[in-house]
Amino acid sequence: MPDLSQRESGEGAGTGGKREGTVMACVGRLGPVKVKSLGFRTDLMLREMAGALIADHASHVVVRTPANPGFWWGNFVLFNAPPRKGDASRWSAVFSGEFPDAAHLALGVDGTDGDAGDETELAELGVTTEVSSVLTATRLMPPARPRTDITMRPLTSDDDWAQALELRLACHDDGPLTADYRRFVEEKVTEDRMLCAAGHGTWFGAFVDGGLRSGAGLFSDGSGLARFQSVETHPGYRRQGLASSLVHHIGHWGLHTLGARTLVIVADLDYHAIRIYRALGFADAERQVQLHRSPASAEDSRD
C-alpha cells in the first residue's frame, strides 16, 4: 500500500491486560487505543489529525473518514489479531455493520511479523493480502546521486497544490482514471493541504524547470514519530534521483526542524522504492498486513 497507495493512511492503541509489545497512543478524545503495529499507529495518528472518527472496541478499532468515503484506508476496521478459523464471517459482518454503504472491504491486521492469518478464512473473505515493510530511521545518509540542479521546497501556493493534484493523477498506475478516482484524489489532496495548514507537517516538491515532478509529505503529532506520505515521482522523471534527493531533504527537515526523533515510511516489499529508502539509511522494522477487496464496480482508492 508505495507509500502513496494504501497507506496515506493511520494507527494507535490502556493499561490492565496490556499485550506484550503494545504501544500506547492517544487518539483524539478516545484516550489510549491498543495497537502494536508501528505502521498502523502512525496511520491512526494521521487519521486523527485529519479529523477521522476512531472507535475502540474489544477486538477491533473502527476508523471512519466521512469526508472521503472512497478512501479505503480512511474507512476500515483494524483487528487485534490475524483471522483464525471461523473469523471470516464475523469480520465481514463487523465491517458491513460499520460501513453498510461501502462498496469496498478494508481490514487491517495488528501485528509486527507479517502474519496474515488462516488462508481458508482469507479465501472466504475474498481479499487481496498485502504485506508491506515498515521502515524507520533516526539519521539519514546522503543519496548516492544527489540532484543539485533541482529546486526542493514546500508547497505554498494554489498553483503548487494544483500541480500536486496533477502529479498524483499522473502516477496512477492501477487501471483507467475514473471520475470516482479523480474525486477521491481531489479530496485527499485537500486533506493533505489542510494538515499542512494546521501545522502538523509539510508537503515538499522537487521542481524541474518550474514543474512539480516529485513530491511527498511528512507529518507528526509531536510524539517524536514522523510519518512520510505519498512519495511519488512523475512517470517521465523516474530513476533520475529525484525521489532519493527529495526524501533525504524532507527527512533532514523532519529531524532538525519538525522535531522528529524517528522517521517512519511504509513501502511495498516488491517495489523498487524500498531500495531507495534503505540506501538512505532506513531499516526494516516490522511488517504491516492489510486485507482489501475492491468494489464490484467503480474504482475507489486504496491510498
N, C-alpha and C positions, 0 to 999 in steps of 0.2 A: 503497500500500500506505500518507484522512487518516492520520496517523502511527499511529493505533491499529490499523489493519488490516493490514498485512502487514509492518510494519517494526519491531515491538517486537522487533524482530528485532535484528544484529551486524556487525563487519569486521576486517581485519588483514593483514600482509604479510611478505634475505640480502645479501649484497654482490655478489660476482662475477656478472656478467651482469645486473646490475640494470637494469630498464627505466626509461627516462626518465619522470620524474614519479612513480615508485613510491615509496611511503612505507613505512618500516619500522614495524611494530607487533608488539610481543612478545605472543604469545597463549599464556598459561599456560606449561606446561613445554615447549612445542614450540619455543620460540625464535622468530626472526623469520618472519613469513609475508608474502609479497609481495602487496600489494593496493594498487591506485592509488585506487580509489573511496573517498572520504570517507564516503559512505553505508554501504558495506559494512564499512569499517574500524571504524566505530562500532557497526555491527551485531555484528561479531565481538567487539568489546570487551564488549558486553553479554552475548553468549552465553558468553564465557569467565568473566565474573564470576558468571554463573548456574550454572556447572559443566558446561557443554556439552563434548562431546568434539570436538576440532577436529584434523583430519589434513591436513597439507600434502602435495600431490603435485605432480608436474612441471607439469601443465597445469590443475590444479584444487585446490580446497580442499573438504573434506567436513566439514559441521557436523551434529552429531547431538545431540539432546536426549532421552535415553532416558526421562526423567520425564514427557515430554509429546509422545508420538509424533504426535498430531494437530495439532501446531503446525508449519505448513508451513515457516515461515521460521526454525524451530529445527531443522529436518531438511531440509537442502538441499545442493546442490552448487554451488559458485561457480567458474565457468570464467574463465580469464585473458584471454579474448578473445571477441568475438561469434562465433556459429556461421557457418561458411562451407560451401561445397559439400562434402557427404559427412559433415558433423558430426552430423546429426540422429540417425542410428543409433548412433554412438559415444556421444553424450551420453546417450541413453536407456539404453544398456547400462551406462554408468558409474553412473547413478542407480539402476537396477534392481539392480545388483550390490551397491551400498552399502545400499540400503533395499528388500530383497526383499519385505517385507510391507507396504510403503507403498501406500495407495490413491491418493495424490496424486503429482504431479510438480512439483518446485520447483527452478528453475535460476536462479542469479544470473549476470550478465554483468559482469565487472570492466571499468571504464572510466569516463570522465567526460563524454562527449559525447552520450550517449543512443543510440548505435548499437546496435540490437538484432540486427543480423546479416542473413543471407540470408533473404528472405521464403519461399522454397521450403522451406528447412530448417525454418523456424518452422512452416509449414503441416504438414510431415511429423511434427513433434513434437506437433502438435495443441494448442499452448499459447496462452494469453492473454498478450499482451505489455503490461506496464505500465511506463511511463517516468515517473518522479517527479522532482521538484526537490529537491535537497539545498540547504538554505539555512543561512547562517551569520550570526552577529552577535558583535561584540566589545563592543557597548554597545547599549542599547535606548532607544527613545523612549516616553514615556508614552502610554497609549491615549487616543484622542480622546474617548471617553465612559467615564471611569473609574467603576467601581462602588464607591462608598464606603459603601453600605448592606449589604454582604455581609461574611461572615467568611471569610478565606482563611488556612488553616493546614495544617500537616502532618497526615496521618492517623496516629493513635496507638492507638486502642482497637479491640477486636474489632468493636464496632458500626460504627466508621468504615470498616473494611475490608469488613464485610458490605454496607454501603451502596455501596462501590466496586464490589463484585461486581454488585449490582443495577443500578448505573448502566451498567456495561459491557454487561449484557444488554439494558437499555432502549435502548442506542444501536445495537443490531444491526439493520442495515437490509437484509441480504442473504438474504432468504428466511425460512422458518419457523425457529423457535427449537427446535432438536432437542436430544435428550438428549446426543448427542455434542458438540454445540457448547457446551452448558452445562458439561459436564465439562472441555472444553478451557479455558473461561474460568475455571473454579474453579482449575485447575492454574496458569494464567497469573497470576491474582491472588495465589495463594500464592507464586509465584516473585517477583513484584514486592515483596511484603511481606518476603520473605527478603533481597532485595537491599538494602532499606532497613535491615533489622535488622543486616546485615553492614557498614553504614556506607558503602555505595557511592553513596548518594544519598537522596532523599526524595520521597515521594508527597504532593502537596498537593491540597486540595479547596477549592472555593468553596461555602460553605454558605448557603442561603437559608432562614430560619426553622428552622434546625436540620437541614435536609435537604441532603445532598450533591447538588449539581446540575451541577457541572463538576469535572473532575479531570485531573491529569497528573503525570508523574514526570520527574525529571531525575537522570541518573547519570553518574559519571565514574570513571575508573581512576587519577586523579591525574596524567594526562599533560598536562592543560590543556584537553582536549576534554571537553565535557559534552553528552550526547545527551538530548533530550526523548523521552518515551514516552507514547503514548496520550492525546493531548489530545482530550477528549470532553466533550460537554455534553448533558444530558438533552433529548430532542426538544421537550419542553414549555417549555424555557427558552432555546432558541437565539435568536440575533440580538438578544440583550439585553445584550451587552457582557461576559458572564461569562468567556468564554474569553480575550478580549483582556486583561482585567484580571488573570486568573489567570496567563497566560503571562508577562506583564510582571512580576508578583510573583515567580514562580518564577525567571525569568531574572535578576532583581536578586539574589535569594538565591544563585543559581549563581555569578555573577560576584564577589560580595562575601563570601560565606560558604563556598561549596563550593571556591572557588579556581580556578574555570574561567577560561580566557582566551578561549576560543571556544565559543559555544553552537551546537549543530547540531540542526536539525529537518528532517524529511523530509515532503513534502506532495504530494498529487495535484495535477497541473497544472490540472485542470479542476474542482477542488473549492474552494468559497468560502473555506475556511480559509486558503488561501495568501495571500489579500489581507490577512487579519488579521496574519499574520506579517510580511509586507512593510511594513505600516503601522507596526509596532513597531520596524522597523529591520533586520529580517532581509533579506539579499540572496541571490539565486540564485547558487550557486557552481558547481554541476555537475548532471548528470542521472544518475539511477540506473535500471538496467534489471533487471527481474525477470520471469521467464517461469514461468507455472504452468498446470497442468491439474488441474481439480477431480476428486475421486473420482467414479466412475461412480454410486455410491450412498452415501448418508450424507454429512453435511456436516462436514468438518474445517475448521479455521480457517486463514485467510490472515494472521493478525495478525503 
